[in-house]
Amino acid sequence: MDRWQEVLSWVLQYYQVPEKLPPKVLELCVLLYSKMQEPGAMLEAANTWLQDPDNLGLPEYRTLAELHLHRVLLPLGYLSEAEKLVVGSAAFSEEQRLDALQAISTARQQQKHKHSDSEENQKLNQEGSFSNKFLSLLMLLRRLWDSTVSHFFALPFRKSLLAALILCLLVVRFDPASPSSLPILCKLAQIFHWIREAMFSSSYQLPIHD
């Protein structure tokens, strides 16, 4: 009926508490939720069963401890809990303990590698986002500059000269009434005359007939 999510709660309705689950029932539940890629559903129930003193002497305890390690703790990334289970439990033989610790070490290295890759990808995404924003800002400034320049040269000559004087007052901050500013004003007016002649001489040149 594809109602596997209800299996654990249905079983606990009969046995009341996880530590009273028969070993075979607990094993089937762990395998089921592991196969459905939901090992977290069995985390609390399996931990409770393994920590109960009445279950330590059962012959199935070692199998369930190994199953809990490889099907629940390691897939969830609970490496400290896995290490504590392996070191603190007398159910593992020395060879099994070494194999389990090696598996935990491998999982920890993979976890660190994934974490570093995630940080690197996040850094690259932030740099790419900053670059895109910077390029967009440059394009906006260029459009504003082109619009300002075209609008500036579209003004009559006197208005353009007045705008340039105001700009000089704001940027250069010289006093136009000062005698020392007279050469600058004359030079500025001469430059605008040259710009005006260069822009409009070719546009308004009279046709020459043979």
N, CA, C and O of each residue as an XYZ file, in Angstrom:
840
protein
N       0.821     -1.226      0.000
C       0.000      0.000      0.000
C       0.850      1.269      0.000
O       0.321      2.379      0.053
N       2.162      1.096     -0.059
C       3.086      2.239     -0.110
C       2.866      3.190      1.069
O       2.837      4.409      0.901
N       2.716      2.625      2.236
C       2.538      3.423      3.464
C       3.696      3.155      4.423
O       3.503      2.974      5.625
N       4.892      3.135      3.862
C       6.072      2.791      4.654
C       6.360      3.838      5.734
O       6.976      3.520      6.752
N       5.917      5.097      5.520
C       6.159      6.112      6.557
C       5.473      5.781      7.875
O       5.884      6.263      8.931
N       4.428      4.959      7.815
C       3.657      4.650      9.016
C       4.146      3.412      9.758
O       3.597      3.054     10.800
N       5.182      2.752      9.221
C       5.605      1.464      9.785
C       6.076      1.616     11.224
O       5.620      0.884     12.102
N       6.978      2.553     11.477
C       7.546      2.692     12.816
C       6.472      3.074     13.835
O       6.397      2.492     14.917
N       5.657      4.041     13.485
C       4.605      4.447     14.429
C       3.608      3.308     14.667
O       3.096      3.159     15.777
N       3.331      2.510     13.641
C       2.411      1.392     13.796
C       3.001      0.317     14.707
O       2.295     -0.270     15.528
N       4.314      0.063     14.553
C       4.986     -0.935     15.393
C       5.031     -0.470     16.845
O       4.827     -1.256     17.771
N       5.307      0.851     17.029
C       5.389      1.369     18.398
C       4.035      1.397     19.099
O       3.975      1.437     20.328
N       2.956      1.377     18.333
C       1.637      1.289     18.963
C       1.461     -0.035     19.707
O       0.720     -0.118     20.687
N       2.145     -1.054     19.230
C       2.038     -2.369     19.872
C       3.067     -2.548     20.982
O       2.748     -3.048     22.061
N       4.338     -2.125     20.701
C       5.415     -2.353     21.679
C       5.615     -1.165     22.630
O       6.414     -1.252     23.562
N       4.914     -0.086     22.409
C       4.881      1.080     23.295
C       6.183      1.896     23.271
O       6.132      3.099     23.014
N       7.336      1.287     23.527
C       8.607      2.016     23.606
C       9.622      1.325     22.693
O       9.540      0.115     22.484
N      10.586      2.091     22.145
C      11.542      1.509     21.190
C      12.416      0.416     21.782
O      12.746     -0.546     21.088
N      12.806      0.542     23.069
C      13.718     -0.443     23.640
C      13.086     -1.820     23.790
O      13.795     -2.796     24.037
N      11.774     -1.918     23.647
C      11.095     -3.210     23.742
C      10.876     -3.870     22.375
O      10.298     -4.953     22.279
N      11.347     -3.203     21.332
C      11.195     -3.793     19.998
C      12.021     -5.063     19.884
O      13.168     -5.083     20.332
N      11.474     -6.128     19.298
C      12.288     -7.317     19.026
C      13.418     -6.968     18.054
O      13.219     -6.140     17.165
N      14.591     -7.574     18.202
C      15.726     -7.233     17.334
C      15.413     -7.357     15.845
O      15.836     -6.522     15.045
N      14.671     -8.402     15.478
C      14.380     -8.590     14.048
C      13.462     -7.479     13.528
O      13.617     -7.032     12.391
N      12.514     -7.034     14.346
C      11.616     -5.956     13.930
C      12.400     -4.659     13.768
O      12.202     -3.928     12.797
N      13.294     -4.371     14.721
C      14.120     -3.170     14.623
C      15.019     -3.225     13.394
O      15.195     -2.219     12.707
N      15.585     -4.391     13.115
C      16.444     -4.538     11.930
C      15.665     -4.255     10.646
O      16.144     -3.545      9.762
N      14.452     -4.821     10.555
C      13.635     -4.589      9.364
C      13.267     -3.115      9.209
O      13.228     -2.592      8.095
N      12.998     -2.450     10.327
C      12.653     -1.024     10.265
C      13.848     -0.192      9.793
O      13.698      0.711      8.970
N      15.041     -0.507     10.325
C      16.239      0.228      9.902
C      16.499      0.016      8.419
O      16.797      0.969      7.699
N      16.390     -1.223      7.957
C      16.621     -1.506      6.533
C      15.572     -0.808      5.657
O      15.890     -0.295      4.584
N      14.331     -0.797      6.126
C      13.269     -0.167      5.346
C      13.514      1.330      5.177
O      13.500      1.837      4.056
N      13.738      2.032      6.273
C      13.899      3.488      6.189
C      15.221      3.869      5.535
O      15.338      4.942      4.943
N      16.214      2.993      5.640
C      17.461      3.243      4.924
C      17.260      3.098      3.419
O      17.776      3.896      2.636
N      16.510      2.077      3.022
C      16.243      1.876      1.595
C      15.428      3.033      1.024
O      15.618      3.402     -0.135
N      14.527      3.612      1.814
C      13.706      4.729      1.353
C      14.415      6.080      1.554
O      13.822      7.144      1.375
N      15.715      6.002      1.933
C      16.548      7.196      2.103
C      15.991      8.151      3.161
O      16.043      9.373      3.015
N      15.463      7.561      4.219
C      14.982      8.325      5.372
C      15.550      7.728      6.658
O      14.790      7.339      7.545
N      16.868      7.650      6.770
C      17.442      7.014      7.975
C      17.200      7.814      9.246
O      17.230      7.251     10.340
N      16.963      9.103      9.123
C      16.727      9.924     10.307
C      15.503      9.510     11.087
O      15.405      9.790     12.282
N      14.564      8.845     10.428
C      13.356      8.411     11.132
C      13.662      7.362     12.189
O      12.911      7.203     13.151
N      14.789      6.632     12.004
C      15.135      5.564     12.936
C      16.206      5.981     13.935
O      16.622      5.164     14.756
N      16.661      7.216     13.889
C      17.778      7.630     14.734
C      17.457      7.483     16.223
O      18.201      6.840     16.963
N      16.375      8.067     16.644
C      16.031      8.047     18.062
C      15.671      6.646     18.540
O      16.083      6.232     19.624
N      14.910      5.924     17.743
C      14.477      4.587     18.154
C      15.668      3.638     18.272
O      15.752      2.874     19.234
N      16.590      3.677     17.310
C      17.752      2.786     17.348
C      18.690      3.154     18.494
O      19.220      2.277     19.177
N      18.894      4.464     18.701
C      19.740      4.877     19.834
C      19.169      4.414     21.168
O      19.902      3.935     22.033
N      17.878      4.558     21.326
C      17.234      4.147     22.574
C      17.367      2.652     22.788
O      17.627      2.199     23.903
N      17.191      1.887     21.724
C      17.291      0.428     21.837
C      18.714      0.007     22.205
O      18.901     -0.862     23.057
N      19.717      0.615     21.569
C      21.108      0.227     21.811
C      21.592      0.646     23.199
O      22.492      0.009     23.746
N      21.022      1.691     23.776
C      21.444      2.169     25.087
C      20.739      1.465     26.236
O      21.103      1.657     27.396
N      19.756      0.670     25.934
C      19.023     -0.022     26.998
C      19.868     -1.180     27.538
O      20.332     -2.011     26.758
N      20.075     -1.250     28.858
C      20.926     -2.323     29.428
C      20.400     -3.721     29.169
O      21.186     -4.664     29.072
N      19.092     -3.877     29.056
C      18.531     -5.214     28.850
C      18.868     -5.784     27.475
O      18.799     -6.995     27.265
N      19.233     -4.910     26.541
C      19.521     -5.376     25.177
C      21.001     -5.656     24.939
O      21.361     -6.212     23.902
N      21.866     -5.278     25.885
C      23.308     -5.418     25.658
C      23.732     -6.874     25.534
O      24.672     -7.186     24.803
N      23.051     -7.760     26.239
C      23.446     -9.164     26.217
C      22.810     -9.971     25.095
O      23.078    -11.167     24.978
N      21.986     -9.359     24.277
C      21.326    -10.104     23.206
C      22.325    -10.437     22.100
O      23.198     -9.625     21.792
N      22.206    -11.617     21.501
C      23.154    -11.996     20.429
C      23.031    -11.118     19.186
O      23.967    -11.023     18.391
N      21.889    -10.486     19.024
C      21.702     -9.632     17.831
C      22.231     -8.209     18.042
O      22.172     -7.385     17.129
N      22.743     -7.921     19.231
C      23.146     -6.542     19.542
C      24.255     -6.055     18.601
O      24.183     -4.936     18.094
N      25.274     -6.880     18.364
C      26.381     -6.475     17.508
C      25.904     -6.171     16.087
O      26.318     -5.187     15.473
N      25.031     -7.031     15.582
C      24.516     -6.813     14.215
C      23.738     -5.503     14.118
O      23.878     -4.755     13.150
N      22.912     -5.237     15.139
C      22.120     -4.011     15.126
C      23.002     -2.777     15.324
O      22.723     -1.718     14.761
N      24.069     -2.913     16.125
C      24.989     -1.792     16.305
C      25.696     -1.456     14.983
O      25.813     -0.285     14.621
N      26.159     -2.473     14.276
C      26.794     -2.255     12.975
C      25.799     -1.683     11.971
O      26.140     -0.801     11.184
N      24.587     -2.183     12.002
C      23.554     -1.696     11.092
C      23.230     -0.225     11.374
O      23.066      0.579     10.457
N      23.143      0.101     12.657
C      22.872      1.488     13.038
C      24.018      2.411     12.617
O      23.798      3.552     12.210
N      25.230      1.898     12.724
C      26.397      2.695     12.337
C      26.407      2.992     10.839
O      26.557      4.144     10.432
N      26.248      1.958     10.025
C      26.418      2.104      8.570
C      25.152      2.585      7.855
O      25.242      3.177      6.780
N      23.981      2.339      8.436
C      22.731      2.687      7.743
C      22.078      3.963      8.282
O      21.218      4.551      7.627
N      22.495      4.389      9.484
C      21.850      5.567     10.084
C      22.857      6.673     10.366
O      22.742      7.771      9.821
N      23.843      6.392     11.215
C      24.744      7.455     11.675
C      25.634      8.004     10.558
O      25.716      9.218     10.373
N      26.292      7.128      9.822
C      27.183      7.597      8.762
C      26.436      8.311      7.623
O      26.892      9.364      7.178
N      25.312      7.778      7.140
C      24.581      8.536      6.106
C      24.094      9.902      6.569
O      24.004     10.833      5.769
N      23.778     10.027      7.857
C      23.320     11.311      8.390
C      24.474     12.260      8.694
O      24.250     13.443      8.949
N      25.709     11.753      8.669
C      26.860     12.596      8.983
C      27.087     12.780     10.468
O      27.780     13.716     10.866
N      26.523     11.914     11.305
C      26.704     11.986     12.757
C      27.979     11.223     13.128
O      27.921     10.123     13.678
N      29.112     11.817     12.823
C      30.375     11.102     12.954
C      30.816     10.998     14.408
O      31.370      9.975     14.811
N      30.583     12.024     15.190
C      30.961     11.966     16.604
C      30.159     10.883     17.322
O      30.709     10.131     18.127
N      28.862     10.803     17.031
C      28.028      9.769     17.648
C      28.468      8.376     17.196
O      28.457      7.422     17.974
N      28.858      8.283     15.919
C      29.321      6.993     15.411
C      30.609      6.565     16.108
O      30.760      5.404     16.488
N      31.537      7.509     16.274
C      32.788      7.191     16.944
C      32.552      6.805     18.401
O      33.192      5.892     18.921
N      31.643      7.495     19.043
C      31.319      7.178     20.439
C      30.717      5.775     20.552
O      31.017      5.044     21.495
N      29.876      5.404     19.600
C      29.276      4.073     19.622
C      30.328      2.995     19.453
O      30.299      1.982     20.152
N      31.261      3.204     18.525
C      32.269      2.183     18.244
C      33.246      2.020     19.403
O      33.575      0.900     19.796
N      33.706      3.142     19.947
C      34.707      3.093     21.010
C      34.093      2.628     22.341
O      34.720      1.883     23.094
N      32.883      3.069     22.613
C      32.290      2.785     23.917
C      31.537      1.484     24.013
O      31.108      1.108     25.104
N      31.361      0.783     22.914
C      30.588     -0.454     22.947
C      31.526     -1.652     22.959
O      32.510     -1.704     22.222
N      31.194     -2.611     23.816
C      31.981     -3.846     23.884
C      31.518     -4.886     22.875
O      32.070     -5.984     22.808
N      30.496     -4.536     22.087
C      29.960     -5.498     21.129
C      30.883     -5.689     19.935
O      30.822     -6.721     19.267
N      31.739     -4.707     19.658
C      32.618     -4.788     18.500
C      33.911     -5.516     18.882
O      34.489     -5.285     19.944
N      34.332     -6.381     18.002
C      35.654     -6.975     18.163
C      36.719     -5.951     17.754
O      36.407     -4.896     17.203
N      37.969     -6.285     18.035
C      39.033     -5.335     17.712
C      39.101     -5.074     16.203
O      39.279     -3.935     15.770
N      38.960     -6.122     15.421
C      38.992     -5.958     13.967
C      37.807     -5.134     13.483
O      37.962     -4.252     12.639
N      36.622     -5.423     14.018
C      35.433     -4.658     13.631
C      35.549     -3.196     14.061
O      35.104     -2.294     13.351
N      36.153     -2.971     15.231
C      36.331     -1.591     15.699
C      37.266     -0.820     14.776
O      36.997      0.337     14.453
N      38.346     -1.436     14.355
C      39.289     -0.775     13.447
C      38.635     -0.478     12.105
O      38.820      0.606     11.552
N      37.881     -1.420     11.584
C      37.186     -1.195     10.304
C      36.166     -0.061     10.428
O      36.032      0.774      9.533
N      35.450     -0.050     11.560
C      34.449      0.998     11.756
C      35.106      2.373     11.890
O      34.612      3.354     11.334
N      36.221      2.446     12.628
C      36.929      3.728     12.777
C      37.504      4.192     11.445
O      37.546      5.392     11.175
N      37.947      3.255     10.612
C      38.436      3.622      9.286
C      37.299      4.186      8.429
O      37.490      5.161      7.701
N      36.127      3.574      8.519
C      34.972      4.074      7.780
C      34.575      5.473      8.267
O      34.208      6.328      7.461
N      34.645      5.702      9.563
C      34.323      7.025     10.113
C      35.335      8.064      9.648
O      34.963      9.186      9.304
N      36.630      7.689      9.635
C      37.674      8.611      9.170
C      37.468      8.971      7.700
O      37.621     10.130      7.316
N      37.126      7.988      6.890
C      36.862      8.256      5.472
C      35.667      9.183      5.297
O      35.696     10.102      4.478
N      34.614      8.932      6.076
C      33.433      9.795      6.002
C      33.750     11.219      6.450
O      33.219     12.178      5.890
N      34.608     11.361      7.454
C      34.978     12.700      7.932
C      35.778     13.459      6.853
O      35.567     14.655      6.657
N      36.682     12.773      6.165
C      37.445     13.409      5.087
C      36.523     13.832      3.949
O      36.683     14.915      3.386
N      35.569     12.988      3.615
C      34.615     13.350      2.562
C      33.767     14.539      2.983
O      33.448     15.405      2.169
N      33.405     14.575      4.258
C      32.609     15.689      4.761
C      33.392     17.001      4.689
O      32.844     18.031      4.296
N      34.672     16.965      5.067
C      35.508     18.159      4.984
C      35.695     18.594      3.542
O      35.684     19.788      3.243
N      35.867     17.624      2.642
C      36.043     17.944      1.221
C      34.793     18.600      0.647
O      34.880     19.563     -0.114
N      33.635     18.072      1.017
C      32.386     18.672      0.546
C      32.213     20.076      1.107
O      31.735     20.977      0.418
N      32.611     20.256      2.382
C      32.480     21.572      3.008
C      33.388     22.588      2.327
O      32.978     23.721      2.079
N      34.630     22.185      2.022
C      35.550     23.103      1.343
C      35.071     23.419     -0.069
O      35.179     24.558     -0.523
N      34.539     22.405     -0.770
C      33.998     22.658     -2.117
C      32.816     23.606     -2.060
O      32.661     24.470     -2.922
N      31.975     23.441     -1.035
C      30.818     24.323     -0.894
C      31.258     25.766     -0.634
O      30.692     26.706     -1.193
N      32.273     25.930      0.219
C      32.771     27.281      0.501
C      33.402     27.904     -0.738
O      33.232     29.096     -0.995
N      34.133     27.092     -1.509
C      34.767     27.607     -2.726
C      33.712     28.018     -3.750
O      33.824     29.069     -4.380
N      32.683     27.176     -3.912
C      31.618     27.514     -4.854
C      30.878     28.776     -4.417
O      30.514     29.608     -5.248
N      30.657     28.911     -3.110
C      29.997     30.109     -2.604
C      30.846     31.350     -2.851
O      30.322     32.409     -3.195
N      32.166     31.216     -2.672
C      33.065     32.339     -2.917
C      33.073     32.721     -4.387
O      33.062     33.903     -4.728
N      33.093     31.697     -5.275
C      33.069     31.981     -6.714
C      31.761     32.636     -7.121
O      31.748     33.535     -7.962
N      30.660     32.189     -6.527
C      29.371     32.802     -6.839
C      29.322     34.251     -6.380
O      28.776     35.108     -7.074
N      29.895     34.527     -5.201
C      29.923     35.906     -4.715
C      30.797     36.783     -5.608
O      30.439     37.922     -5.908
N      31.963     36.241     -6.037
C      32.825     37.015     -6.928
C      32.149     37.259     -8.269
O      32.240     38.349     -8.833
N      31.461     36.216     -8.783
C      30.752     36.397    -10.044
C      29.630     37.411     -9.928
O      29.411     38.209    -10.839
N      28.917     37.382     -8.808
C      27.849     38.355     -8.592
C      28.399     39.766     -8.501
O      27.811     40.706     -9.036
N      29.554     39.917     -7.806
C      30.171     41.238     -7.702
C      30.627     41.729     -9.070
O      30.462     42.905     -9.394
N      31.208     40.823     -9.886
C      31.667     41.210    -11.216
C      30.500     41.652    -12.092
O      30.597     42.642    -12.817
N      29.396     40.910    -12.017
C      28.230     41.284    -12.818
C      27.669     42.637    -12.395
O      27.292     43.455    -13.234
N      27.620     42.862    -11.072
C      27.123     44.150    -10.592
C      28.052     45.283    -11.008
O      27.595     46.369    -11.364
N      29.370     45.024    -10.962
C      30.334     46.048    -11.339
C      30.232     46.372    -12.825
O      30.301     47.537    -13.216
N      30.067     45.334    -13.658
C      29.918     45.567    -15.092
C      28.626     46.324    -15.395
O      28.604     47.209    -16.250
N      27.555     45.969    -14.690
C      26.293     46.688    -14.887
C      26.430     48.158    -14.496
O      25.886     49.041    -15.159
N      27.166     48.406    -13.408
C      27.385     49.785    -12.979
C      28.205     50.548    -14.004
O      27.916     51.710    -14.289
N      29.241     49.898    -14.569
C      30.043     50.558    -15.593
C      29.217     50.875    -16.837
O      29.357     51.948    -17.424
N      28.358     49.940    -17.235
C      27.512     50.180    -18.408
C      26.536     51.325    -18.143
O      26.278     52.148    -19.022
N      25.993     51.371    -16.918
C      25.078     52.459    -16.576
C      25.795     53.797    -16.584
O      25.263     54.786    -17.088
N      27.010     53.833    -16.024
C      27.781     55.080    -16.020
C      28.139     55.502    -17.433
O      28.144     56.693    -17.741
N      28.437     54.542    -18.294
C      28.762     54.887    -19.680
C      27.557     55.475    -20.393
O      27.681     56.451    -21.132
N      26.375     54.871    -20.167
C      25.174     55.424    -20.810
C      24.877     56.830    -20.291
O      24.503     57.724    -21.051
N      25.054     57.006    -18.972
C      24.829     58.342    -18.418
C      25.823     59.346    -18.974
O      25.466     60.489    -19.258
N      27.085     58.915    -19.133
C      28.099     59.814    -19.683
C      27.794     60.164    -21.135
O      27.897     61.327    -21.525
N      27.419     59.163    -21.943
C      27.081     59.435    -23.346
C      25.887     60.369    -23.448
O      25.864     61.283    -24.273
N      24.894     60.126    -22.599
C      23.710     60.979    -22.626
C      24.059     62.408    -22.208
O      23.560     63.373    -22.788
N      24.922     62.531    -21.194
C      25.303     63.872    -20.732
C      26.099     64.607    -21.791
O      25.869     65.792    -22.036
N      27.037     63.908    -22.424
C      27.867     64.553    -23.461
C      27.028     64.974    -24.649
O      27.169     66.091    -25.146
N      26.137     64.071    -25.121
C      25.304     64.424    -26.263
C      24.373     65.587    -25.940
O      24.156     66.473    -26.767
N      23.824     65.570    -24.720
C      22.959     66.678    -24.315
C      23.750     67.973    -24.177
O      23.246     69.053    -24.486
N      24.986     67.861    -23.714
C      25.816     69.051    -23.515
C      26.137     69.714    -24.855
O      26.041     70.934    -24.989
N      26.521     68.901    -25.848
C      26.881     69.471    -27.148
C      25.653     69.865    -27.961
O      25.774     70.583    -28.954
N      24.469     69.404    -27.551
C      23.250     69.831    -28.228
C      22.806     71.209    -27.760
O      21.962     71.821    -28.414
N      23.334     71.717    -26.666
C      22.977     73.049    -26.169
C      23.590     74.133    -27.038
O      24.605     73.888    -27.690
N      23.014     75.306    -27.067
C      23.653     76.426    -27.758
C      25.008     76.727    -27.141
O      25.305     76.328    -26.015
N      25.821     77.443    -27.910
C      27.200     77.663    -27.498
C      27.274     78.412    -26.173
O      28.071     78.051    -25.307
N      26.461     79.438    -26.002
C      26.533     80.228    -24.775
C      26.128     79.392    -23.553
O      26.746     79.493    -22.493
N      25.098     78.575    -23.712
C      24.678     77.722    -22.603
C      25.753     76.686    -22.271
O      25.972     76.365    -21.103
N      26.428     76.161    -23.314
C      27.502     75.210    -23.075
C      28.643     75.861    -22.325
O      29.210     75.278    -21.401
N      28.977     77.084    -22.733
C      30.048     77.799    -22.045
C      29.672     78.071    -20.587
O      30.513     77.952    -19.695
N      28.398     78.440    -20.342
C      27.945     78.687    -18.984
C      28.000     77.409    -18.145
O      28.384     77.449    -16.976
N      27.616     76.277    -18.741
C      27.678     75.001    -18.024
C      29.111     74.640    -17.680
O      29.380     74.137    -16.590
N      30.042     74.894    -18.609
C      31.443     74.598    -18.337
C      31.975     75.475    -17.223
O      32.754     75.014    -16.389
N      31.563     76.743    -17.198
C      32.006     77.634    -16.127
C      31.498     77.151    -14.766
O      32.231     77.152    -13.777
N      30.233     76.740    -14.740
C      29.681     76.224    -13.486
C      30.430     74.970    -13.044
O      30.705     74.785    -11.859
N      30.760     74.100    -14.025
C      31.508     72.890    -13.700
C      32.880     73.230    -13.130
O      33.334     72.600    -12.174
N      33.528     74.212    -13.710
C      34.838     74.626    -13.194
C      34.710     75.202    -11.787
O      35.578     74.986    -10.941
N      33.632     75.931    -11.540
C      33.423     76.480    -10.199
C      33.278     75.360     -9.168
O      33.740     75.479     -8.033
N      32.614     74.247     -9.592
C      32.385     73.151     -8.655
C      33.613     72.275     -8.479
O      33.898     71.815     -7.374
N      34.351     72.038     -9.577
C      35.460     71.098     -9.545
C      36.778     71.804     -9.225
O      37.471     71.444     -8.273
N      37.109     72.798    -10.022
C      38.389     73.484     -9.846
C      38.325     74.470     -8.696
O      39.324     74.714     -8.018
N      37.131     75.042     -8.476
C      36.903     75.978     -7.377
C      37.775     77.242     -7.495
O      38.428     77.652     -6.535
N      37.770     77.835     -8.667
C      38.451     79.123     -8.798
C      37.421     80.245     -8.839
O      36.247     80.021     -9.135
N      37.872     81.432     -8.542
C      37.001     82.602     -8.482
C      37.007     83.292     -9.839
O      38.045     83.824    -10.233
N      35.884     83.308    -10.579
C      35.878     83.946    -11.903
C      36.073     85.456    -11.828
O      36.443     86.075    -12.826
N      35.835     86.056    -10.677
C      36.028     87.510    -10.550
C      37.477     87.875    -10.255
O      37.846     89.049    -10.296
N      38.301     86.865     -9.955
C      39.694     87.139     -9.652
C      40.477     87.406    -10.933
O      40.234     86.740    -11.939
N      41.417     88.367    -10.929
C      42.221     88.647    -12.143
C      43.033     87.442    -12.593
O      43.299     87.281    -13.784
N      43.419     86.611    -11.666
C      44.212     85.437    -12.054
C      43.399     84.400    -12.815
O      43.968     83.526    -13.470
N      42.074     84.486    -12.738
C      41.209     83.530    -13.445
C      40.942     83.930    -14.876
O      40.398     83.130    -15.637
N      41.304     85.144    -15.276
C      41.007     85.625    -16.633
C      41.681     84.777    -17.706
O      41.025     84.438    -18.690
N      42.972     84.411    -17.567
C      43.565     83.554    -18.612
C      42.857     82.210    -18.753
O      42.728     81.683    -19.858
N      42.402     81.661    -17.636
C      41.697     80.367    -17.703
C      40.384     80.501    -18.446
O      40.030     79.642    -19.253
N      39.658     81.579    -18.177
C      38.383     81.809    -18.864
C      38.593     82.015    -20.352
O      37.834     81.495    -21.170
N      39.632     82.781    -20.709
C      39.904     83.003    -22.132
C      40.286     81.703    -22.831
O      39.852     81.441    -23.953
N      41.101     80.892    -22.159
C      41.507     79.622    -22.743
C      40.312     78.687    -22.893
O      40.207     77.975    -23.892
N      39.424     78.681    -21.926
C      38.222     77.852    -21.988
C      37.320     78.280    -23.131
O      36.796     77.442    -23.864
N      37.140     79.581    -23.284
C      36.318     80.069    -24.398
C      36.932     79.709    -25.734
O      36.211     79.372    -26.673
N      38.264     79.775    -25.839
C      38.934     79.428    -27.087
C      38.755     77.945    -27.412
O      38.543     77.568    -28.564
N      38.844     77.114    -26.371
C      38.658     75.668    -26.584
C      37.257     75.369    -27.079
O      37.080     74.545    -27.977
N      36.253     76.031    -26.502
C      34.874     75.802    -26.951
C      34.656     76.297    -28.376
O      33.884     75.701    -29.127
N      35.334     77.387    -28.756
C      35.260     77.833    -30.154
C      35.824     76.778    -31.086
O      35.250     76.496    -32.138
N      36.955     76.193    -30.696
C      37.552     75.157    -31.544
C      36.642     73.931    -31.642
O      36.466     73.361    -32.718
N      36.062     73.533    -30.494
C      35.152     72.368    -30.516
C      33.946     72.633    -31.404
O      33.516     71.762    -32.160
N      33.407     73.840    -31.307
C      32.215     74.183    -32.095
C      32.534     74.180    -33.581
O      31.755     73.675    -34.390
N      33.697     74.754    -33.942
C      34.085     74.778    -35.359
C      34.342     73.375    -35.874
O      33.993     73.058    -37.011
N      34.970     72.501    -35.019
C      35.265     71.131    -35.464
C      34.008     70.317    -35.642
O      33.942     69.454    -36.517
N      32.989     70.587    -34.805
C      31.764     69.797    -34.885
C      30.862     70.231    -36.024
O      30.238     69.395    -36.678
N      30.789     71.524    -36.263
C      29.786     72.015    -37.205
C      30.360     72.438    -38.545
O      29.600     72.715    -39.473
N      31.677     72.496    -38.672
C      32.230     72.925    -39.955
C      31.975     71.899    -41.032
O      31.652     72.248    -42.168
N      32.124     70.586    -40.669
C      31.893     69.536    -41.673
C      30.415     69.358    -41.966
O      30.041     68.953    -43.066
N      29.561     69.662    -40.971
C      28.122     69.447    -41.174
C      27.507     70.531    -42.040
O      26.582     70.262    -42.806
N      28.014     71.761    -41.927
C      27.412     72.893    -42.617
C      28.306     73.437    -43.722
O      28.169     74.591    -44.127
N      29.229     72.597    -44.214
C      30.091     73.022    -45.301
C      29.303     73.134    -46.601
O      28.576     72.209    -46.965
N      29.439     74.245    -47.298
C      28.693     74.489    -48.537
C      29.219     73.579    -49.637
O      30.420     73.318    -49.712
N      28.339     73.104    -50.475
C      28.788     72.250    -51.574
C      29.602     73.043    -52.588
O      29.289     74.200    -52.871
N      30.611     72.444    -53.116
C      31.507     73.090    -54.098
C      31.213     72.491    -55.447
O      31.243     71.271    -55.614
N      30.926     73.354    -56.424
C      30.612     72.910    -57.787
C      31.778     73.274    -58.702
O      32.387     74.333    -58.556
N      32.078     72.391    -59.639
C      33.122     72.685    -60.631
C      32.647     73.760    -61.590
O      33.383     74.147    -62.498
